[in-house]
């Protein structure tokens, strides 16, 4: 009976229903442990095409966005000889072959030079040139944002100030008031209040050409029009000369206090180009989408109708305002406004792939393993290294500790950023952030790709100086070891002018037990 009723429905409604059912089946299968193929039956661009709003751009560093796609995701360039390599998929419709990047970049560093468009439009993004508000950008370090997606170790795109990507000569992207939709998966923990971490439609000349000449998702903590509620970060619409949360610019939704520190966020914008736009967000790891605004275009002149120019920008504003930071994992742009049902199906698919899921290995010093580091000094055997207000400290973690505290005390072991025979430690709760020392003290900070950062975030293991556990020497200060002192964490020598270099209990304080992670 259901199938007979489904066949009688209008085509668009029928297609949207099928797309929703496909995503639901995927989620239910994962929930009961049914093994999945390399990709779900319908991926985001399949879902949008079925709903009548095909992708005109599909960018991702981590996975295919069409079930049939088997091409390259992105290109990397090696520092040692400037050679380039395309990074593709493990299988059609599947996940990035990060091992190919690791092999190609072994013994040197790489940057990302191109992000391929998986759609038939071939709207590939390359490093952005100079614009009205910024000099030419540089490429993102290819290994800055290791992440687990679909159970696979892959890399996202981590944008620091001065980085950005663009295509000023596109095909099929909305212009002059045409309707479009777009989403990206980003991070709620790697943000700032500078302009402008955008993904979407922008000017074709890297200049600010006036109101309504952009139509892009913005994500960050910059409040352009007061009031904004909460501390953000917010999903906003960069429509040029303003980051809009409503037709008046400022937020009319007191419940929209921002996404908070969610490691993975789905950010969505759709705009009919004439008299209506909408903003949504969701947790990319669980749950559904929340609409924060759905209403008229900005009331200031120039926005109704819109005047989009059809370029695609990622990581900067339309005039290359490039002071922002942000993370990008995947995103698409569509021809026409997707239905809410299609948006919901895409969100279900994003959730189903398991952004930031378990690496599958725990409790060992192997790349990809998740661990916690326990102190061995008699005073502190229930204390673990965790980050708190960006600083590394030790504090007691127990089975009754909060989920946040357990996550802050969990680290993902990565190959040393400066030396692959050593180790770097990525935050579980803040993807792309690593333990690094600065002025001898340890902090959690985002990887920016500099030689200094790589060295500061690399530690070499040896048998614990006390005869117990493991000690970790600083890569660039090899006589200094990770040490807790007055509950803070330093790189400390055995005796010296600093209080934290005290020889008292030094061997115990620099010895750590590598344990199973507190975060599941």
C-alpha positions as CSV (number, residue, x, y, z in Angstrom):
1,X,0.0,0.0,0.0
2,X,2.8,2.4,0.9
3,X,4.6,1.9,-2.4
4,X,1.3,2.4,-4.3
5,X,0.7,5.7,-2.5
6,X,4.3,6.7,-3.1
7,X,3.9,6.2,-6.9
8,X,0.9,8.5,-6.9
9,X,2.7,11.4,-5.4
10,X,4.1,14.3,-7.4
11,X,7.6,13.5,-8.7
12,X,9.6,16.0,-6.5
13,X,7.8,14.9,-3.4
14,X,8.3,11.3,-4.3
15,X,12.0,11.8,-4.9
16,X,12.5,13.8,-1.7
17,X,10.7,11.0,0.2
18,X,13.0,8.4,-1.3
19,X,16.0,10.4,-0.5
20,X,14.9,10.7,3.1
21,X,14.2,7.0,3.3
22,X,17.7,6.2,1.9
23,X,19.4,8.3,4.6
24,X,17.1,6.8,7.3
25,X,18.1,3.3,6.2
26,X,21.8,4.2,6.4
27,X,21.4,5.6,10.0
28,X,19.4,2.5,11.2
29,X,21.9,0.1,9.6
30,X,24.8,1.8,11.4
31,X,22.9,1.8,14.7
32,X,22.4,-2.0,14.6
33,X,25.9,-2.7,13.4
34,X,25.2,-3.7,9.8
35,X,28.4,-3.5,7.8
36,X,28.5,-0.7,5.3
37,X,30.1,-0.6,1.9
38,X,32.7,2.1,1.2
39,X,29.9,4.7,0.9
40,X,26.1,5.0,1.5
41,X,23.8,4.4,-1.4
42,X,23.0,8.1,-1.7
43,X,25.6,10.7,-0.9
44,X,24.8,14.4,-0.6
45,X,24.9,15.3,-4.3
46,X,22.9,12.2,-5.1
47,X,20.3,13.3,-2.6
48,X,20.2,16.9,-4.0
49,X,20.0,15.7,-7.6
50,X,17.1,13.4,-6.8
51,X,15.3,16.4,-5.2
52,X,15.7,18.4,-8.4
53,X,18.5,20.7,-7.2
54,X,21.8,19.2,-8.5
55,X,25.2,20.2,-7.2
56,X,27.1,22.7,-9.3
57,X,30.1,22.4,-7.0
58,X,31.1,19.6,-4.6
59,X,34.3,20.0,-2.6
60,X,35.7,17.6,0.0
61,X,39.1,16.5,1.3
62,X,37.7,13.6,3.2
63,X,35.2,11.7,1.0
64,X,33.2,11.4,-2.2
65,X,30.0,13.4,-2.3
66,X,28.5,11.3,-5.2
67,X,28.2,7.5,-4.8
68,X,29.7,7.0,-8.2
69,X,32.6,9.5,-7.9
70,X,36.1,7.9,-8.2
71,X,38.3,10.9,-9.1
72,X,40.7,13.1,-7.2
73,X,39.7,15.0,-4.1
74,X,42.7,17.4,-3.9
75,X,46.2,18.1,-4.9
76,X,49.3,18.5,-2.7
77,X,52.7,20.0,-3.5
78,X,55.9,18.9,-1.9
79,X,58.3,21.4,-0.4
80,X,61.4,19.4,-1.2
81,X,61.1,19.5,-5.0
82,X,57.8,21.3,-5.7
83,X,56.3,18.1,-7.2
84,X,52.6,17.6,-7.0
85,X,50.3,14.6,-6.5
86,X,46.6,14.2,-6.7
87,X,45.0,12.5,-3.7
88,X,42.0,10.3,-4.6
89,X,39.7,7.7,-3.0
90,X,40.2,4.3,-1.6
91,X,37.1,3.2,-3.6
92,X,34.4,4.8,-5.7
93,X,32.0,6.7,-3.5
94,X,34.4,6.2,-0.5
95,X,37.0,8.0,1.6
96,X,40.2,9.8,0.9
97,X,43.4,7.7,0.4
98,X,45.4,9.6,3.1
99,X,48.1,7.0,2.9
100,X,49.0,8.3,-0.6
101,X,49.5,11.7,0.9
102,X,51.6,10.4,3.8
103,X,53.8,8.5,1.4
104,X,54.2,11.4,-1.1
105,X,55.0,13.9,1.7
106,X,57.3,11.6,3.7
107,X,60.5,13.3,4.8
108,X,59.2,16.8,3.8
109,X,56.1,18.9,4.1
110,X,53.2,19.5,1.7
111,X,50.6,22.2,1.1
112,X,47.2,21.8,-0.5
113,X,47.3,23.5,-3.9
114,X,43.9,22.5,-5.4
115,X,40.6,21.2,-4.2
116,X,38.8,19.4,-7.0
117,X,35.1,19.9,-7.8
118,X,33.5,16.5,-7.9
119,X,30.5,17.7,-10.0
120,X,30.5,17.7,-13.8
121,X,31.1,21.5,-13.7
122,X,34.8,21.1,-12.7
123,X,34.7,24.2,-10.5
124,X,38.1,23.5,-8.9
125,X,39.5,25.7,-6.2
126,X,43.1,26.9,-6.3
127,X,45.1,29.1,-3.9
128,X,43.5,32.6,-3.9
129,X,45.3,35.6,-5.4
130,X,45.5,39.1,-4.1
131,X,42.3,41.1,-3.6
132,X,41.0,44.5,-2.4
133,X,41.6,43.6,1.2
134,X,44.5,41.1,1.2
135,X,47.7,40.0,-0.5
136,X,47.9,36.7,-2.3
137,X,47.2,33.8,0.0
138,X,49.2,30.7,0.7
139,X,48.2,27.1,0.7
140,X,47.1,25.2,3.8
141,X,49.6,22.6,5.3
142,X,48.3,19.3,4.0
143,X,48.8,17.5,7.4
144,X,47.4,20.2,9.6
145,X,44.0,18.7,10.3
146,X,44.1,14.9,10.7
147,X,40.6,13.5,11.4
148,X,38.7,10.2,11.5
149,X,35.8,10.0,9.0
150,X,33.9,6.8,8.3
151,X,36.5,5.0,10.4
152,X,39.3,6.2,8.1
153,X,42.2,8.4,8.9
154,X,42.0,11.4,6.5
155,X,42.9,15.1,6.4
156,X,40.7,18.2,6.4
157,X,41.6,21.7,5.4
158,X,42.7,24.0,8.2
159,X,42.7,27.7,7.3
160,X,44.9,30.1,9.2
161,X,45.1,33.9,8.5
162,X,46.5,34.4,5.1
163,X,45.2,31.2,3.6
164,X,42.3,30.9,1.1
165,X,41.1,29.2,-2.1
166,X,39.0,30.5,-5.0
167,X,37.6,29.9,-8.6
168,X,36.7,33.1,-10.4
169,X,35.7,31.4,-13.6
170,X,33.0,28.9,-12.8
171,X,30.2,27.0,-14.6
172,X,26.6,26.7,-13.4
173,X,27.0,28.8,-10.2
174,X,24.1,31.2,-9.6
175,X,24.4,34.8,-10.9
176,X,22.2,37.9,-10.9
177,X,19.5,36.8,-8.5
178,X,19.3,33.1,-9.4
179,X,18.4,30.7,-6.6
180,X,21.0,28.5,-4.9
181,X,21.7,26.5,-1.8
182,X,24.9,25.5,-0.1
183,X,26.3,23.7,3.0
184,X,29.7,23.0,4.5
185,X,31.0,20.8,7.3
186,X,33.3,22.9,9.5
187,X,34.5,23.0,13.1
188,X,33.0,25.0,16.0
189,X,36.3,24.9,17.9
190,X,38.7,26.4,15.3
191,X,37.2,29.9,14.8
192,X,37.9,33.6,15.4
193,X,36.2,37.0,15.1
194,X,38.1,38.2,12.0
195,X,36.8,38.5,8.5
196,X,35.9,36.2,6.9
197,X,35.7,32.4,6.9
198,X,33.3,31.9,4.0
199,X,32.3,29.2,1.6
200,X,30.1,30.1,-1.3
201,X,29.3,32.6,-4.1
202,X,31.6,35.7,-4.4
203,X,32.9,38.3,-6.8
204,X,34.8,37.3,-9.9
205,X,37.5,40.0,-9.5
206,X,38.5,39.6,-5.8
207,X,37.0,43.1,-5.0
208,X,34.1,44.3,-3.0
209,X,31.7,45.3,-5.8
210,X,28.7,46.1,-3.7
211,X,25.7,44.9,-1.7
212,X,24.3,41.6,-2.8
213,X,27.3,40.6,-4.9
214,X,28.1,37.7,-2.5
215,X,26.0,34.8,-1.3
216,X,28.2,32.7,1.0
217,X,28.1,30.9,4.3
218,X,30.1,32.6,7.0
219,X,31.1,30.9,10.2
220,X,32.9,32.5,13.1
221,X,32.5,34.8,16.1
222,X,32.4,38.1,14.3
223,X,29.2,40.0,15.1
224,X,28.8,42.5,12.2
225,X,25.3,43.8,13.2
226,X,24.5,44.0,16.9
227,X,22.9,42.5,18.8
228,X,24.2,38.9,18.4
229,X,23.1,36.6,21.2
230,X,25.6,34.4,23.0
231,X,29.2,34.1,22.1
232,X,28.9,32.2,18.9
233,X,30.2,30.9,16.6
234,X,27.3,31.7,14.4
235,X,26.2,30.5,10.9
236,X,25.7,33.8,9.0
237,X,25.1,34.9,5.4
238,X,27.9,36.9,3.9
239,X,25.9,38.8,1.3
240,X,28.7,41.4,0.9
241,X,29.1,44.4,3.2
242,X,27.7,42.5,6.1
243,X,27.3,39.2,7.9
244,X,23.6,38.7,8.1
245,X,21.6,36.8,10.7
246,X,18.3,38.3,9.5
247,X,16.8,40.8,7.0
248,X,17.9,43.5,9.4
249,X,21.4,42.1,9.8
250,X,21.3,41.6,13.5
251,X,19.9,38.5,15.1
252,X,16.1,38.5,15.7
253,X,16.4,35.0,17.3
254,X,17.3,35.2,20.9
255,X,17.7,31.4,21.0
256,X,20.5,31.6,18.4
257,X,23.4,31.8,20.8
258,X,25.7,30.0,18.3
259,X,26.8,26.5,17.9
260,X,29.2,26.5,20.9
261,X,32.3,24.3,20.9
262,X,31.0,21.5,18.7
263,X,33.9,19.8,17.0
264,X,32.0,19.3,13.7
265,X,29.2,21.6,12.5
266,X,27.0,21.4,9.5
267,X,26.4,25.0,8.3
268,X,23.7,25.7,5.6
269,X,22.5,28.7,3.6
270,X,19.9,28.9,0.9
271,X,18.7,31.9,-1.0
272,X,16.1,32.4,-3.7
273,X,18.0,35.4,-4.9
274,X,14.9,37.6,-4.8
275,X,13.0,37.9,-1.5
276,X,14.0,35.1,0.8
277,X,17.0,33.4,2.5
278,X,17.4,30.9,5.3
279,X,20.2,29.8,7.7
280,X,20.5,26.4,9.4
281,X,23.1,24.5,11.4
282,X,23.4,21.1,13.0
283,X,25.9,18.9,14.9
284,X,27.6,16.9,12.2
285,X,28.0,14.0,14.6
286,X,24.4,13.7,15.7
287,X,20.9,15.0,15.5
288,X,19.0,17.2,13.0
289,X,19.2,20.7,11.6
290,X,18.0,23.8,13.4
291,X,16.7,26.8,11.4
292,X,17.9,30.1,12.9
293,X,16.4,32.4,10.3
294,X,14.0,32.0,7.4
295,X,12.6,35.2,5.9
296,X,13.2,38.2,3.6
297,X,16.3,39.4,2.1
298,X,18.2,42.3,3.8
299,X,16.1,45.5,3.7
300,X,19.0,47.7,2.7
301,X,19.1,48.4,-1.0
302,X,21.0,46.1,-3.3
303,X,20.0,42.7,-1.8
304,X,16.6,42.2,-3.3
305,X,17.2,41.0,-5.9
306,X,20.7,39.7,-5.3
307,X,23.5,40.4,-7.8
308,X,25.7,37.3,-7.4
309,X,28.7,37.1,-9.7
310,X,29.3,33.3,-9.5
311,X,32.8,32.9,-8.3
312,X,33.5,30.4,-5.5
313,X,35.5,31.3,-2.4
314,X,36.7,29.2,0.5
315,X,38.4,30.7,3.7
316,X,38.2,34.4,2.9
317,X,35.8,37.2,2.1
318,X,34.9,38.3,-1.4
319,X,37.6,40.9,-1.5
320,X,40.1,38.4,0.0
321,X,39.7,39.7,3.6
322,X,41.8,36.9,5.0
323,X,42.2,37.4,8.7
324,X,40.0,34.5,9.6
325,X,40.6,30.9,10.7
326,X,38.4,27.9,10.2
327,X,38.2,24.2,9.2
328,X,36.7,22.7,6.1
329,X,35.9,19.1,5.5
330,X,33.2,19.1,2.8
331,X,30.7,21.4,1.1
332,X,28.5,21.7,-1.9
333,X,26.6,24.4,-3.9
334,X,23.3,23.6,-5.7
335,X,21.3,25.0,-8.6
336,X,18.0,26.1,-7.1
337,X,16.9,25.9,-3.4
338,X,16.9,22.4,-2.0
339,X,13.8,21.2,-0.1
340,X,13.9,21.0,3.6
341,X,13.5,17.2,3.2
342,X,16.6,17.0,1.0
343,X,18.5,19.1,3.6
344,X,17.4,16.7,6.3
345,X,18.5,13.7,4.3
346,X,21.9,15.3,3.7
347,X,22.3,16.0,7.4
348,X,21.4,12.4,8.2
349,X,24.0,11.2,5.7
350,X,26.7,13.5,7.2
351,X,25.9,12.1,10.7
352,X,26.0,8.5,9.4
353,X,29.7,8.7,8.3
354,X,31.0,9.3,11.8
355,X,33.0,12.5,11.8
356,X,35.5,12.4,14.6
357,X,34.7,8.8,15.5
358,X,37.0,6.4,17.2
359,X,40.2,5.6,15.4
360,X,39.8,1.9,16.4
361,X,43.1,1.8,18.2
362,X,43.6,2.7,21.9
363,X,46.2,2.9,24.6
364,X,49.4,2.6,22.6
365,X,51.9,4.9,21.1
366,X,50.9,4.0,17.5
367,X,49.9,6.6,15.0
368,X,46.1,7.0,15.2
369,X,45.8,5.5,18.6
370,X,43.7,7.3,21.2
371,X,45.3,7.7,24.6
372,X,45.3,9.4,27.9
373,X,48.6,10.3,29.8
374,X,48.6,9.6,33.6
375,X,51.1,11.1,36.0
376,X,53.2,8.6,38.0
377,X,54.4,10.9,40.9
378,X,53.0,9.6,44.2
379,X,51.0,12.8,44.7
380,X,49.2,12.6,41.4
381,X,48.6,9.1,40.2
382,X,44.9,9.9,39.5
383,X,45.8,13.0,37.4
384,X,46.0,13.1,33.6
385,X,47.3,15.7,31.1
386,X,44.3,17.7,29.8
387,X,43.8,21.1,28.3
388,X,42.0,23.8,30.1
389,X,41.6,27.3,28.8
390,X,44.1,26.4,26.1
391,X,46.8,25.5,28.6
392,X,48.0,22.0,29.4
393,X,47.4,21.0,33.1
394,X,47.1,17.8,35.1
395,X,43.9,17.1,37.0
396,X,42.0,14.1,38.4
397,X,39.8,12.3,35.9
398,X,37.5,9.5,37.0
399,X,34.7,7.5,35.7
400,X,32.3,10.1,37.1
401,X,34.0,13.0,35.4
402,X,32.0,15.0,32.8
403,X,32.1,14.0,29.1
404,X,33.9,17.3,28.4
405,X,36.6,16.6,31.0
406,X,37.1,13.1,29.7
407,X,37.4,14.5,26.1
408,X,39.9,17.1,27.2
409,X,42.1,14.4,28.7
410,X,42.1,12.3,25.5
411,X,44.7,12.7,22.8
412,X,45.2,11.1,19.4
413,X,48.7,10.0,18.7
414,X,50.0,11.4,15.4
415,X,53.3,10.9,13.6
416,X,55.7,13.6,14.8
417,X,55.0,16.8,12.9
418,X,58.8,17.4,12.7
419,X,60.0,13.8,12.8
420,X,57.9,10.8,11.9
421,X,59.9,8.6,14.3
422,X,58.6,10.8,17.2
423,X,55.1,11.8,18.2
424,X,52.6,14.6,18.2
425,X,49.4,14.7,20.2
426,X,46.2,16.0,18.7
427,X,43.3,17.1,20.9
428,X,40.2,14.8,20.7
429,X,37.8,17.7,21.4
430,X,39.6,20.2,19.2
431,X,40.5,18.6,15.8
432,X,43.6,20.1,14.4
433,X,44.9,21.4,17.7
434,X,48.1,19.9,19.1
435,X,50.1,20.0,22.3
436,X,53.0,22.4,21.8
437,X,55.4,24.2,24.0
438,X,55.8,28.0,24.0
439,X,58.2,29.6,26.4
440,X,58.6,26.1,27.9
441,X,55.0,25.8,28.9
442,X,52.6,23.4,27.1
443,X,49.4,24.6,25.4
444,X,46.7,23.3,23.0
445,X,47.0,25.3,19.8
446,X,45.9,24.9,16.1
447,X,48.6,23.6,13.8
448,X,49.7,26.4,11.5
449,X,52.3,24.6,9.5
450,X,55.4,26.5,10.4
451,X,58.7,24.8,11.1
452,X,58.7,26.3,14.6
453,X,55.2,24.9,15.4
454,X,56.1,21.5,14.0
455,X,59.2,21.3,16.2
456,X,57.4,22.6,19.3
457,X,54.7,20.0,18.9
458,X,56.9,17.0,18.5
459,X,58.1,14.8,21.3
460,X,60.3,11.7,21.3
461,X,59.6,8.8,23.6
462,X,62.0,6.8,25.8
463,X,61.7,4.6,28.8
464,X,60.4,6.6,31.8
465,X,63.2,8.4,33.7
466,X,62.0,6.9,36.9
467,X,62.0,3.4,35.4
468,X,58.2,3.5,35.1
469,X,56.2,4.4,32.1
470,X,57.4,6.7,29.2
471,X,59.2,10.0,29.1
472,X,58.8,12.4,26.2
473,X,61.7,14.7,25.2
474,X,61.1,17.9,23.3
475,X,62.2,17.6,19.7
476,X,63.9,20.9,19.6
477,X,65.1,20.9,23.3
478,X,66.1,17.3,23.6
479,X,67.3,17.7,27.3
480,X,63.9,18.9,28.3
481,X,61.0,16.5,29.0
482,X,57.3,16.8,29.5
483,X,56.9,17.5,33.1
484,X,54.0,18.4,35.5
485,X,54.9,21.1,38.1
486,X,52.3,22.7,40.4
487,X,49.6,21.1,38.1
488,X,50.8,22.9,35.0
489,X,52.8,21.1,32.2
490,X,56.2,22.2,31.0
491,X,59.2,21.0,29.1
492,X,61.7,20.9,31.9
493,X,65.4,20.0,32.4
494,X,66.7,18.2,35.4
495,X,67.8,21.2,37.4
496,X,68.0,24.8,36.1
497,X,67.1,28.4,36.7
498,X,63.3,28.0,36.4
499,X,61.2,26.7,39.2
500,X,59.8,24.0,37.0
501,X,63.3,22.7,36.3
502,X,63.7,21.7,40.0
503,X,65.6,18.4,40.4
504,X,63.2,17.4,43.2
505,X,61.0,14.5,42.0
506,X,62.1,15.3,38.4
507,X,62.4,11.7,37.3
508,X,58.9,10.9,38.6
509,X,57.3,14.1,37.2
510,X,58.6,13.4,33.7
511,X,57.4,9.8,33.6
512,X,53.9,9.1,32.3
513,X,51.7,6.0,31.8
514,X,50.1,5.7,28.4
515,X,46.6,4.5,29.1
516,X,43.4,3.8,27.3
517,X,41.6,7.0,26.5
518,X,39.0,8.5,28.8
519,X,36.8,9.5,25.9
520,X,35.1,6.5,24.3
